[in-house]
Amino acid sequence: MPAPDALTTRTGFEIELLAPVGSSRRALAERIADEHGGSVLRVFHVDSEPSLVPGMGQFWHLTPGYRIDDATGTELATLVDDITIVEDIRRDQLAARCGETGHQGCPLCRPDPDPDAFRILSDDLRLLRLAGDTTGAQTRFEHVLDGIARVFDVPVETVGAVRRVRDRAGASIAMATAVAPGRERPCEIVTPPIRSGHTEALEALLGPARALGFRVPVEAAVHLHLDAGPFRSVPAFANVVRLFTGYRSGMHAALGTNPHCVRTGALPEALTTVVDTESRSGADWPRLQEAVRTLGLTKYLDVNLTALLTDTPPRDTIEVRILPGMLDGADITGRAAIVEALLERCLDPTPLPQPPRGVPSEEALLVLLADARARQLQRIRPALA
């Protein structure tokens, strides 16, 4: 395993954890802030979830997240929900007999004790953003959606524990409800880009998590975000595609990819075809961008390349999504260093060789990684002298 601080490039991390019963991501945010003399600000986190309504593919929702700043006001991390983390919560509730006849209720099946921990839902992302902009994450629940109701000049309706807004024709705009029991426990630690001292920076977040009893859930992964700018060329982009297709099983083995992780998947074969065709034809970068855009790539693959398909992405990164869940900073940076070295090799305009016929991907990757690390060492040797 590489040295704990072997990373040499600016990298952001997303680390999926689970709070123990009776605790929450808010508790971790407050603990980290206390250790740094900082503060916690509640924010909104946007995500989507499958809809239970026939004919409606998904709902968009805003859920409570917590931004942590240090004493100087510099962001340390933001802690948010991750809707893929469900199995541990289900098992815990099953073991506690939640929902069975005679069960009197317990911390596992009670809503978040924070009365203002709510979520806002809509089937239209634009309306959801408007609801969030006109509500604010600090709003008390009894005033949630008041702002968007004023925009449409309609009242906020209360139906049981749900607040909702409909337009004058009765079409749904948005609704708000308490966070479901257990959803305060999933905790995705989202860091800003870290330029140096990666392990130390992660340990400042993970040490308190371990102390509070946080654990790695069944579906957990760690995602890496690296600057996308250097990969905005035909040779570099093509090499990234070759890496994550030709060496996929080798990458999974080297990184220890969690087989229970969801929202990942192989890059489509059509992408390999387009990249090879455009590379051979001498296409420039805008032409390759346009050709790949027609494939409708999503972020939910082993590597998220969607930021490269536009010149003005909201987050200009390559996101590698196949590291396993981990609770130790050195473990994370050790595996991240493997990714860093391989991606740095992709920046060499020489086409990445594919595994020789008959050679397992795992063995071929070790050869490629040795070459990539030798190149990397040659690059950084002057700085080490």
Secondary structure, 3 states (H helix, E strand, C coil): CCCCCCCCCCEEEEEEEECCCCCCHHHHHHHHHHHCCCEEEEEEEEEEEECCCCCCCEEEEEEEEEEEECCCCCEEEEEECCCCCCHHHHHHHHHCCCCCCCCCCCCCCCCCCCCCCEEEEECCHHHHHHHHHHHCCCCCHHHCCHHHHHHHCCCCEEECCEEEEECCCCCEEEEEEECCCCCCCEEEEECCCECCCHHHHHHHHHHHHHHCCCECCCCCEEEEEEECHHHCCHHHHHHHHHHHHHCHHHHHHHHCCCCCCCCCCCCCHHHHHHHHHHHHCCCCHHHHHHHHHCCCCCCCCCEECHHHHCCCCCCCEEEEEEEECCCCHHHHHHHHHHHHHHHHHHCCCCCCCCCCCCCCHHHHHHHHHHHHHHHHHHHHHHHHC
